């Protein structure tokens, strides 16, 4: 036969359980079937600041659970504690807050358990604890994780960029020459390098503008941070923004993952914008904002990124004329040309040819596995009298072509005039069967030369084997010339 407890035994048992609840570190509320408070332990009073006398016999939700952390209402019908009273199902919650009497709040973890009498819910017990320290640790851990993730992304992006840089072959490791024109440039570098001023390097193709940019960065206070390069003329207009400012995953078709742009890669260092005159007008506006405010937004993101970048720009075009024509923004032009540097062409510094030849020969010997000691006197004389439309890059190409077929120790280079003049053309570029071309206008000669080059590469404009590469022009510049000269492929 089932024993029934006497009233005294029930009272004793209740007191015993209450003593246990009074002594534990977690807060405890006892509620009746209407959600009114029947029990509050000292730990609950200490955590919330609400004394038992203020809560007993009242709906506790109105005191500690009345709104969410953002201030929005939290009706008691939505409260897991009161849902437990309705359906008798226990609930565990760690994503909410309890309000203190002083108006502050703390993150809380609680378990609501129904008190049953037979099949009837007659109340509930709420056991809770303050998890402020745990939440703070979680936030710090998440913040650290995000920082590590960002550093990882930046390191991966820098590694990708450095691998691209390693694949590129720079013409010289240092500036070669001692002509007055070059010494003037070196003096300008010495003055501007220690500053944070933007530099605009102007000069013909092949004069070594990138080398000047690297010299400025190498002598600057940012030399321990990367010099990041972007050739604005080698990227399609639709991708320029992504290359400069980066993009988020899914920002456009083909954006399979988040990618840092060149600005973020160059943070703390220098960004070298080669062929800056090729930038589309809409990108010029966004570039100007970065220069003015030092912040950007990745493509597909509304979050603002702060960047500290020095800009060195280079172009072989006349930006002032482009400003007058409306193809380049005047405000961006003045931002970029705080300190303009005009690089002399090789024709203006012919005194440097012997030093340049010596340096190039040493590099060619390593590259081709040959042992050329010097250039013949007659060859050097021809180099002096050539007008060098392709500048130092053309000099390097002519010497390399001659070195490939030449026999050490003395390198012979033959340059024969294309017409009776002191200006001559490399013989290696002229076919032996070429007939004398009647004299014509410069525009007609340029048009025919472009057509001949296009025919030789089956009218491929861009790319390593394209006409633009052979003509030493940006693809966009070549297309502009074709339009101006009315050059079209005949079908």
Beta strands, then each sheet from edge to edge (+ up, - down):
strand 1: 27-32
strand 2: 37-40
strand 3: 91-99
strand 4: 105-117
strand 5: 120-130
strand 6: 199-202
strand 7: 227-231
strand 8: 270-274
strand 9: 295-297
strand 10: 304-306
strand 11: 310-315
strand 12: 339-342
strand 13: 374-375
strand 14: 410-411
strand 15: 415-416
strand 16: 425-426
sheet 1: 2+ 1- 5+ 4- 3+
sheet 2: 7+ 8+ 11+ 6+ 12+
sheet 3: 9+ 10-
sheet 4: 13+ 14+
sheet 5: 15+ 16-
end
